Amino acid sequence: QAHLAESGGGLVQPGGSLRLSCIGSGVSFSGFYMSWVRQAPGKGPEWVASIDTSGARARYAVSVEGRFTISRDNTLNTLYLQLNDLKPEDTALYYCARIRWDSDYTPGQYEYDYWGQGTQVTVSA
């Protein structure tokens, strides 16, 4: 069955770093923009970052710009998110998602056709 699988989450102290990965199985990343989305407890989903089909252009939410880096390896069908200088407010379940080809491409307004199950990031001293 086609799915996306995230990994790399965990418990980290403020100021720490993590690298999240997302592998597609039966879901091709090639030719599609990809995103990371997070959801904190009691809150709605928040778009974090997106990347174009080649990996040349990335966009970020203001809350993470300068600290997070999205990247991709189309040969491995894998999406990454490097999280640096983590803060307690970054605590959330992080999802990767494939952006539909016919989506609105305004950052944060994307429509998605595939989501992963999420990986938990907890930032706490």
N, C-alpha and C positions, 0 to 999 in steps of 0.2 A: 504494500500500500504506500502511495506517495506521501512523504512527510519530510518535515524539517526537524532537525535535532540540535538543540543548543547544549553547550557545555562550558565549563570554566568558571561558573559562579562559586561563591563561597563567602566566608566571614573574613573581613579585613578591617584593620584599624584605620581611622581617619588619616588621610595622607597616603594611604597605600595604593597599590595597583592590582589590577586583574586583567586578564585577556579572555574574552568570550569568543567562542567559535560556534558556527552554525553550519551543519552539513546537510545538503539536500540529498534525499534518496528517492529516486523516481520523480524528482522535481528539478528541472533544469534552471540554473541561474543565468545561463548565457542568454543575452538579449533582453534581460529584465533589470530594471532598477530594483534595489533591495533596501530594506530599512531595518533599523532596530527601534523597538517600541518598549516602553517599560510601564509597569503598573505598580504603584506603591499601595500599601494597605489602606483601604477605605477611599481610594481615589480612582479616577478614571484613567484609561490608557493615555500615555504621553509619548508623542513621537520624540525620538532622541537624535537619530541621524539617518541619512540616506546616502546612497552612492549610485552613480550612473553605471551603465552597462560595462564600460571598460575599466572603471575604477579611477578615471581621471578627475572626476568632479564629485566632491562630497559636500553635504550640507548638514548643519548641526542646529539643534535647539540652543537658544541663548544660554540656558542653564548648564550646558555641558561644553560649549565651545571653548577650545583652548586646553581642555582636559581630556577629552575623549577623541579617539581616532577610529574611523570606520575604514575598512579595506576589504578586498575580495581577491580570491584566486579562482578564476573561472575554470582553470584546468583541473582543480580539485573540487569544483562545485562547492566552495566554502566561503562563508562570510565571517569577518572578524570585527570585534570591537575592543580596542585597547582603552582601558579605563585607568586614568592616572589622577593623583591628587583627590582621591575619593573623599566624599563628605557624607555625614549621616543621612542627609536628604537624598542621596543617591540610592538608598536602600529601596529595593523593588524587585519584582520579577521581571526579568529581561527577556523579550521575545524577538526573534528574527521573523521577518515577513517579506514575502515577495510582492512587489507592487504590480498590480494589473497593468497590462499593456495599454489599456484604454483609460487609465486613471487620470484624474486631475494631477498634474505634476507640481502644484504649489506645495512647498514643504509643509508637512503637517496635515495636508488635506488629501493624502493618498488613499486610494482604495486598494485592498489587498486580496489576493486569491489563495495564498497559503501562509499559514502561521505555524511556528513551532509550539512546543509545550512549555517553553520557558526555562530559564535557569535563575536561581535566586542569588541576588547580591545583597549582602548585609554588611553595612559599615557601622562599626561600633567599637568603642574603646573597652 
